[in-house]
Structures are given as C-alpha cells and as structure tokens.
Amino acid sequence: MNQRVKVQAFKPANPTPQRPKRQLSVYRTAHCREDEIWSIADEYVTNRLPNKKPVLARGELKCKAVLEQDLVVDPDGDPHPLHSNIINWPEDEALREAKALELSRKAQLHLR
C-alpha cells in the first residue's frame, strides 16, 4: 500500500466567479491535538462535501515547503479561524502540477 499523500490533494481549485484566484484550501494545525484536527476535518470538510464522505486521512506539510515553491499561505479564517488558502499558483498547468507534486513529496500522511 502506498503510504504517501496523493498529488491530487495538493492541486488547487480552478478559479470561479466567487473565487477568482486559483487556491488550495488548508488548515494550520501545527499547535492542535490529533482529536482537534479530526474534529475540524469532520465539521469543516466532511460536512461541506456534497456526499458527506468522512475524511479518512490527511497530509501535513510545513509552511516552509509551501514558501519554497513560491506559493503564499493566505490565512483568511473562513470558515474556521485556522483556515488558509495556498495561493500564487502559476497559470501554466505543468508548473502547477510540478509544485503540487513537490508538496505531496514533502507531506506526511496521517491515517485516521
């Protein structure tokens, strides 16, 4: 079994009229306990998905890894105080894919 975070987890959402910037939704959980992290996942991720499938795993990544890719962590606090968006994604799809791949390589997988 592959114990790595899939690259798909780090691909940003396409722009929409409501969110004109290409962005990836994340939570800053460095100072949270395990149970707090899974509680955030349940309330702010699972409950917002159309299919309500529970979060079974997460990828943890240091902010430094994001900044090394010339990306920006934008703490917006919506819908949760620890919520941020990773922004500054390049328009070129191959470059975005390369950045997402590098983030997935540096991420640590945590299974529920």
QUIZI-V995206 format. One line per field, one symbol per residue. ss: DSSP state (~ for helix, > for strand, _ for the rest). A space follows every 10 residues. Layout:
BEGIN
ss = ???
END
This chain:
BEGIN
ss = ______~~~~ __>_______ __>>>>>___ ___~~~~~~~ ~~~~_~~~__ ______>>>> __~~~~~~__ _>>>>_____ __>>>>>___ __~~~~~~~~ ~~~~~~_>>> >_
END
